[in-house]
Amino acid sequence: MMKKTTTWLMVFLFFALGALAGSLGMQQYLHYRFSHFVQKGHPARTEILLKKFSKELDLTEEQKSEVRTILVETEGRIDELREGFDPRIKEVIDDSFRQIREKLGEDQKEKLDVFRERLMRKAARHGPPPPP
């Protein structure tokens, strides 16, 4: 009986560890793909989107060229919007952290500062989200 229980426990443990490893591996892969996508910038994003449009819509070469032009112009327009909105969004975020800070004790304020710094580093590393 003990031998049978040990065997089943080992099998369960083996599968549980396999599932955990697969889950962590997938998480790392998706993180890599997303950060790689963002870091490559506009040209790479434009080409990826163009491939998706082309595949879904069966675009001709002329249509691909026209869609590429539209995507490049869209990236530029989105950049212009970000330049105007990013400082205002930062002001809103700064204000919300200031308001939260007022509600906290001293030890909590220190933790909030550390938490905010971690968020800022992460945001700087990943950059702005890609356009739709």
C-alpha positions in Angstrom: 0.0 0.0 0.0 2.8 2.4 1.0 4.6 1.7 -2.3 1.5 2.4 -4.4 0.9 5.7 -2.6 4.5 6.7 -3.0 4.3 5.9 -6.7 1.1 7.9 -7.2 2.6 10.8 -5.2 5.7 10.8 -7.4 3.6 10.7 -10.6 1.5 13.6 -9.3 4.5 15.6 -8.3 6.2 15.0 -11.6 3.1 16.3 -13.5 2.7 19.2 -11.2 6.3 20.3 -11.6 5.9 19.9 -15.4 2.8 22.1 -15.4 4.6 24.7 -13.3 7.7 24.7 -15.5 5.5 25.0 -18.6 3.5 27.9 -17.1 6.7 29.7 -16.1 8.3 29.1 -19.5 5.2 30.4 -21.3 5.1 33.5 -19.1 8.8 34.2 -19.9 8.3 33.6 -23.6 5.3 36.0 -23.7 7.2 38.6 -21.8 10.1 38.3 -24.2 7.9 38.5 -27.3 6.1 41.6 -25.9 9.2 43.4 -24.9 10.9 42.4 -28.2 7.9 43.8 -30.1 8.0 47.1 -28.2 11.8 47.5 -28.4 11.9 47.1 -32.2 9.9 50.2 -32.6 7.7 51.5 -35.3 9.1 49.7 -38.4 8.9 46.3 -36.8 5.4 46.9 -35.5 4.3 48.3 -38.9 5.6 45.1 -40.7 3.9 42.8 -38.2 0.6 44.6 -38.5 1.0 44.6 -42.3 1.5 40.9 -42.3 -1.6 40.3 -40.2 -3.7 42.6 -42.5 -2.3 40.9 -45.6 -3.0 37.4 -44.3 -6.5 38.2 -43.0 -7.5 40.3 -46.0 -5.5 38.7 -48.8 -4.0 42.1 -49.9 -2.5 42.7 -53.3 1.0 44.2 -53.5 -0.5 47.6 -54.3 -2.8 47.4 -51.3 0.1 46.3 -49.1 2.0 49.4 -50.1 -1.0 51.7 -49.4 -1.7 50.0 -46.1 2.0 50.3 -45.1 1.8 54.1 -45.8 -1.3 54.4 -43.7 0.3 52.4 -40.8 3.4 54.6 -40.9 1.3 57.8 -40.9 -0.7 56.4 -38.0 2.4 55.7 -35.9 3.5 59.3 -36.5 0.1 60.6 -35.4 0.1 58.4 -32.3 3.6 59.7 -31.4 2.3 63.3 -31.7 -0.6 62.5 -29.4 1.7 60.8 -26.9 4.0 63.8 -26.8 1.0 65.9 -25.7 -0.7 63.4 -23.4 2.3 61.8 -21.7 3.1 64.8 -19.5 -0.5 65.3 -18.6 -0.9 61.6 -17.8 2.2 61.8 -15.6 0.7 64.8 -13.8 -2.5 62.8 -13.1 -0.5 59.8 -11.8 1.8 62.0 -9.7 -1.3 63.6 -8.2 -2.9 60.3 -7.4 0.3 59.1 -5.7 0.4 62.3 -3.7 -3.2 61.8 -2.6 -2.5 58.2 -1.6 0.6 59.3 0.3 -1.4 61.7 2.4 -3.5 58.8 3.7 -0.5 56.7 4.8 1.6 56.3 7.9 5.4 56.9 7.7 6.4 53.3 7.2 3.7 53.0 4.5 5.0 56.1 2.7 8.4 54.5 2.4 6.9 51.3 1.0 4.8 53.4 -1.4 8.0 55.2 -2.6 9.7 51.9 -3.2 6.6 50.5 -5.0 6.3 53.6 -7.2 10.0 53.5 -8.1 9.7 49.8 -9.1 6.7 50.7 -11.3 8.6 53.6 -12.9 11.6 51.4 -13.7 9.3 48.7 -15.2 7.5 51.3 -17.3 10.8 52.8 -18.5 12.0 49.4 -19.4 9.0 48.4 -21.4 8.2 51.8 -22.9 4.7 52.8 -24.1 2.3 50.1 -25.2 2.1 49.4 -28.9 -0.7 51.0 -30.9 -3.7 48.9 -31.9 
